[in-house]
């Protein structure tokens, strides 16, 4: 009886140890990817002497304007939401990376991009064979305008057929400017 118990325990350990090892290895790999992305973003910021940490204790539009509309470039991290043309110019719209900052700020970053930056962005998407909706980019930009909509619409599902819509104060900053450089820092999810 004791012999069967020991053999069963050994078999269980033989099966479980590799599984536990794989999980921690995958977690470590994600952490390494995140740290690598942080280093790449910091190198980009250093290259342009860009302002970082602008998100800290940001509550009002005036604070955002004072921090972002400067003579110095600003570092952002975010996902590509859209690429579009307006008045003969090409723009890329970004959303912030929730996982990239302790002081998360909700914003829409709309940047005019030159052809070279646009080609870099689109070629990376083609190289991987899919739209990189979840890849995070480090972005350096000169900001021209910061605003905040007065109202925001929020919806909550009441049932399968009904939605309750609330009108609230907006906490979303609309940030517009010119993109200086962009680097893919990977999938941060």
N, C-alpha and C positions, 0 to 999 in steps of 0.2 A: 504494500500500500504506500509506504513512504517512498519507495523507489519510483512508483508511477507519478507521485506528486512532484518529485524532483525532476523527472523527465518532462512532465507537463510544464513545470515552471521554466525549465531551460528552453523548451520549444517556444513558450510565450515570449521569453526574453529575446530569442533569436529573431522572432517576427517583429517585436515592438521596437527594439533598439534602432534598426535602420529607419523605421518610420519616424521616430522622434528626431533622429539626426537630420532627416530630409527637411522637416518643418523648420528647424532652427536655421539650417543652412539657407533656405529660401528667404527667411526673415532677415538674416544677415545680408544676403545679396541685395534685398530691397533697401536696407539701411545704407549699404555701400553705394548703391545707385543714387540715393537721395543726397548723400554727402558729396558724391562726385558732381552732381548737379549744382549744389551749393558752391562748390569750388569754381566751377565754370562760370556761374553767375557773378561771383566776386571778381574773377579775372576780367570779365567784360566790364564790370563797374570800374575797376582799376584802370583799364585801358582808356576809358573816356573820362576818368575822374568824376564819375557819376555819383549823385546823392543817393544814399541808401537809408533805410530805416525811417522813411518819411511817414509810414503808417502809424507810428507810435502815438497814442493818445490823440487821435484825430477824430473830432466830433463835428466841427462846423466847416462850412464852405470857405470861410475866410482863412481858417487854418490851412486847408488844402491849397488854396490859392497862394498863400505866402510860402508854403513849402515846395510847391510844384512849378509855379510860374517864376522861374529864375533864369539867370544866364547860364546855369550849369545843367548838364543832362541829368536825367533821373533814371534809376533802375527799377524796372517792374518785372514781375514774373506772372505769366498767365497762359491761358489756352486760346487758340484761334477760334473765334466764333463765326467770323464771316470775312470775305474778301469782296470788295465792290468798287465800282467806279462812280465818281460824281464830278461833274464839271471838268471832265478830261483828266482827272487825277485818280490814282488808285489808293484805296484805303484798306487797312486791315483792322478788324474789330476784335479786341481781346477781352476775356473775362479773367478775373484774378485767380491765382492758384490758392485754393483754400489751405492746402497742406504746407505751403512754402513760407508762411509767416505766422508768428505767434500773435501779432497784432493785425488780424484779418480786417481788411477794409473792403466793402462792397463797392465796386466801380465797373464802369464800362470804359475801356480805353480805345479810342478811335484815332488811329494814326495814319497820316499820309505816308506812303512808302514809295521809294524809288523803284525802278525796274529791277535793279540788282538785288535788292532785299526781297522783292516779290518772287523773283526767279529762284533765289535760295530757298525760300519757304516752299514754293510749289515743287521744286526738284526733290526736296527731302520727302515730300508726300509721295511722289511718283516712285522714288527709290524703294520705299517700303511697300509699295503696291496697294496702299490704302490711305484714306484721309486720316491724318494724325489728329483727330479730334481730342484725344486725351494726352497728347504730348504737351509738355510744358516748355515754354520758351522764356529765356532771359531777354529782356527788351530794354534798350537804352533809347530814350527819346527826349526831345526838347518839347516842353509843354507850353501851349499858347492860351488854353482856356480850361477853366474848371467851373462846373455848375452842378446844381442839385435840383432835380424836379421837385415841385412842391408836394405832389401827391403820388402815391403808389397804389396800385390795385393788388389786393391779395385775395386768393380764392381758397375755399375749403369745401371739400366734397361732403355734402350732406347725405347723399345717397347715390345710387348709380346714375340717376337722371337729374339730380339737383346739385347746384353749386352755390354756395353763399359767397358773395363778393363784398369785400370790405375796402373802403377808401381810407388810407392811412397816410401819415407823413412818410416821405421817402427817405431812405438811408443810403441811397445809391448816388455815388458821384459820377458825373459825366466828365471825362477827361479827354481833351483833344490836343493833338500836336503832330510833330514830325518824327518819324522813326529814323534813328541814326544807325542802329545795328540790331541784329537779332540772332540768337543762338539757341538751337534745340538742346534742352538739358534733360530730355527723356520723359518717360512715363512715370509720374509721381504718385499714381494711384496704387 
